[in-house]
Amino acid sequence: MTHTNITSHLILTTVLILLLAATSDAQTKMQNTQNALEGKTFIIQVYDYSPDGKKTGAPQQDELTFIGGKLSSKVMSKDYIFAPGSYSVKADTEGIAFAADNINLLNGQAIFWLGTVKSDTIEGSMKWFAKGSTQLFWGTLKYKNEEK
């Protein structure tokens, strides 16, 4: 090999190594973000709202669990036969935003969850399309400094 070929080969090898390292780092960060909620359970209060934005009725307690890449609502699973659904997350300095959907195993109806987790608190909305209703929720991490 000539000096020029060796130099070109070294430059190309160095560039490839840097690209692979950057890709690996980005994939690790993305995996860490996706796993940010994995294994966590939140106790939430779900509220109905009137069209003018006021709470109506008493809140219903529920549990949201993020496990195996899926979000599950205890109430929606037990009372309405909604299966756990895939969720996606995006982390930034404000917290961890998430979106998920659950499908009813009997009739195919869908609910859509959209929320934000900040430290050990959660808040967001749940849209049940077939009912045409949107409910808001807030809550806290179920297991803070204790064993599950």
C-alpha positions in Angstrom: 0.0 0.0 0.0 1.2 3.5 -0.7 1.4 6.2 1.9 -1.7 7.9 0.4 -3.7 4.6 0.6 -2.7 3.9 4.2 -3.7 7.5 5.2 -7.0 7.2 3.4 -7.6 3.8 5.0 -6.8 5.1 8.5 -9.1 8.1 8.1 -11.9 6.0 6.8 -11.5 3.5 9.7 -11.4 6.4 12.2 -14.6 7.9 10.8 -16.4 4.5 10.9 -15.4 3.9 14.5 -16.6 7.4 15.5 -19.9 6.8 13.7 -20.4 3.4 15.3 -19.7 4.9 18.8 -22.1 7.8 18.2 -24.8 5.4 17.0 -24.3 3.1 20.0 -24.5 6.1 22.4 -27.7 7.3 20.8 -29.3 3.8 20.9 -28.3 3.5 24.6 -29.9 6.9 25.4 -33.0 6.0 23.5 -33.2 2.6 25.4 -32.7 4.4 28.7 -35.5 6.8 27.8 -37.9 4.1 26.8 -37.1 2.2 30.0 -37.6 5.3 32.2 -41.0 4.2 33.3 -40.5 0.4 33.1 -41.7 -1.4 36.2 -43.3 1.6 37.8 -46.9 1.7 39.1 -48.8 4.9 39.9 -51.9 5.3 42.0 -54.1 7.8 40.1 -57.4 9.7 40.6 -59.4 9.9 37.4 -61.8 12.8 37.0 -64.7 13.5 34.6 -64.8 17.1 33.4 -67.7 19.2 32.1 -67.3 21.0 28.8 -66.4 24.2 30.7 -63.5 22.5 32.4 -65.0 21.9 35.9 -64.7 18.6 37.7 -67.9 16.6 37.8 -68.7 13.7 40.2 -66.3 11.9 42.5 -62.9 10.8 41.2 -62.3 7.1 40.6 -59.1 5.5 41.9 -57.0 3.5 39.4 -53.5 2.1 39.0 -51.4 2.6 35.9 -48.5 0.1 35.5 -45.7 0.3 33.0 -44.3 -3.2 32.5 -43.0 -5.2 29.5 -43.2 -2.2 27.3 -47.0 -2.0 27.9 -49.2 0.3 30.0 -52.0 -1.3 31.9 -54.9 0.4 33.8 -56.2 -1.8 36.6 -59.8 -0.5 36.3 -59.9 -0.5 32.5 -58.5 -4.1 32.4 -60.7 -5.5 35.1 -64.0 -3.7 34.6 -64.0 -3.1 30.8 -61.6 -5.8 29.4 -59.0 -3.4 27.9 -55.7 -5.2 27.1 -52.4 -3.6 28.1 -51.1 -1.5 25.3 -47.7 -0.4 24.0 -46.4 2.9 25.2 -43.8 5.3 24.0 -41.9 7.9 26.0 -39.9 11.1 25.5 -37.8 12.5 28.3 -36.6 16.1 28.6 -35.8 18.6 31.4 -39.5 18.9 32.2 -40.1 15.2 32.8 -41.0 12.1 30.9 -43.9 12.4 28.5 -45.7 9.2 27.5 -48.4 8.1 25.1 -50.2 4.7 25.1 -53.3 3.1 23.8 -55.4 0.1 25.0 -57.8 -1.9 22.9 -61.0 -3.6 24.3 -60.7 -7.3 23.7 -64.5 -7.7 23.2 -65.5 -4.9 20.9 -62.2 -3.3 19.7 -62.9 0.1 21.3 -59.8 2.2 22.0 -58.6 4.4 24.8 -55.6 6.7 24.5 -53.5 7.9 27.4 -51.3 11.0 27.2 -49.3 12.2 30.3 -46.2 13.4 32.0 -44.2 11.9 34.9 -42.2 14.3 37.0 -40.2 12.7 39.8 -42.8 10.5 41.5 -46.0 12.3 40.3 -48.0 11.6 37.1 -50.7 13.6 35.4 -52.5 13.5 32.0 -55.6 12.6 30.1 -57.4 9.5 29.0 -59.6 9.7 25.9 -62.2 6.9 25.4 -63.1 7.4 21.8 -66.3 5.3 21.6 -67.8 7.1 24.6 -66.6 10.5 23.3 -65.2 11.3 26.7 -62.0 12.6 28.0 -61.0 12.2 31.6 -58.1 13.8 33.4 -55.9 12.1 36.0 -53.2 12.7 38.5 -51.4 10.6 41.0 -48.2 9.4 42.6 -45.8 6.6 42.4 -47.1 3.5 44.4 -43.7 2.3 45.6 -41.5 5.1 46.6 -38.8 4.0 49.0 -40.2 0.6 49.8 -40.0 -2.9 48.4 -42.8 -4.0 46.1 
